[in-house]
């Protein structure tokens, strides 16, 4: 049972970190926390790839909850493995 809860926690954390986010400030897609979208612009005729600050802020706002959920899921998985070894 602990392993299932842990696996669900890790899966939910991955969904949180891989789901694209959007900001209402710009119309460009921001990507996800783990796979950000590169926004490009031209600077003196040179194409520059950069993440806009508003997208970075929206992505980083989701980071703490994703890390907490993932860490909790891993704790459940480790607890499941530890109790399983004690029973054997």
ChimeraX attribute file (.defattr): number of C-alpha atoms within 10 A of each C-alpha:
attribute: neighborCount
match mode: 1-to-1
recipient: residues
	/A:1	9
	/A:2	16
	/A:3	18
	/A:4	13
	/A:5	17
	/A:6	23
	/A:7	17
	/A:8	18
	/A:9	23
	/A:10	24
	/A:11	15
	/A:12	16
	/A:13	22
	/A:14	17
	/A:15	13
	/A:16	21
	/A:17	24
	/A:18	16
	/A:19	15
	/A:20	17
	/A:21	18
	/A:22	17
	/A:23	15
	/A:24	9
	/A:25	8
	/A:26	11
	/A:27	8
	/A:28	14
	/A:29	15
	/A:30	23
	/A:31	22
	/A:32	23
	/A:33	23
	/A:34	14
	/A:35	13
	/A:36	17
	/A:37	18
	/A:38	15
	/A:39	15
	/A:40	12
	/A:41	12
	/A:42	9
	/A:43	8
	/A:44	7
	/A:45	7
	/A:46	8
	/A:47	10
	/A:48	12
	/A:49	12
	/A:50	11
	/A:51	14
	/A:52	15
	/A:53	9
	/A:54	15
	/A:55	25
	/A:56	17
	/A:57	12
	/A:58	18
	/A:59	23
	/A:60	15
	/A:61	12
	/A:62	15
	/A:63	17
	/A:64	11
	/A:65	14
	/A:66	22
	/A:67	16
	/A:68	14
	/A:69	20
	/A:70	23
	/A:71	16
	/A:72	17
	/A:73	24
	/A:74	19
	/A:75	18
	/A:76	22
	/A:77	21
	/A:78	15
	/A:79	15
	/A:80	17
	/A:81	13
	/A:82	11
	/A:83	11
	/A:84	11
	/A:85	9
	/A:86	7
	/A:87	6
	/A:88	5
